[in-house]
């Protein structure tokens, strides 16, 4: 029931800002997709993911217990790696089927922090989903100013708790994101209250 966001990917065309970001890393990386069951979740992989979250979202945003829980979830279907030669650039966690792709989480190396790399991940995965004939591309939740970059997708739809909404230039979702600091509380969502294993309390 959270404020998820998505696009109808077959109707989506990158706007001028999208194209600028896509060009910034065009043909720079090898994209390899693994079914979750075939991916080696070793300690180096986990440390990469945990370090990314600590650097970008704070020390308590992704404790080890929460990452392990995500990796065990049936919703996670694929792990995508991006590499430049022998250099690991990052990972994307997908929940995907024949009709949709959902970028659940992504993680990238520190040297890409100031290059719109998170947005590039989303745009590149959206482009792949379109080529694969998917109907929807889900971009995760849209709360607070840190998620404002997601509104760079034209014609973004968002879930209001009852239905999917869309308006011209994403004005409604931008307004809600801007005012989130007035409504959000510092704590676990009520519907996650029994998920104590998410956090090292």
C-alpha positions, 0 to 999 in steps of 0.5 A: 500500500506504499506510494509505488511508482511505475511507467507504462514502458511501451509508451515511454520515450526518454526525454531530453534529460533522460537521453543526456544521462543515458549518453553519459555511460553509453556502451561503458558497461557489460550487463549480466543477468543472473537468476537469483538461484544461480548467483553466488552471494558471497561475502564480498558481494554483501559487503559491496551492497552494505557499504553502498547503503551506509555511504548513501543512506546512513549506517542503519538503513541496511543492516545485515539482517535486512539485506539477508531478508531481501536476498531470501525473499521469493520476490527477488528473481534476478540480480544484474551485475554491471562491469567495466572490464574487470571493474565492478560498477554495481548491482541491480536487484530485480523482481521480474516476470513476463509482464513487468520489471521492478527495480527493487534495489541498486548498489554502485561503487563510490567512484560513480556517486556524482555521475547520476549513476542511480538514474542511469541504472533505472533508465537503462533497465527501463530500456531493457524492459521495453526491448523485452516487451514488458508492460510496466516498469516499476521504479520503487517508492516515491517518498521525500526529496531523495526520491524526486529524481524518479520524477524525471520519468515522463508520465510517471504513475503512482499508487495512492493506496487505492488506484494508480494516478498520473498527471501532466508533468508529474505535478501531483506526485512532485507535490506529495514528495515535497510535502512528505516531511510534514507527514512522515514519522521516524519509525517502521511502517505499521504494516512492517511492525512484525518484521523485526528482523529487518533491523538490528534493534 
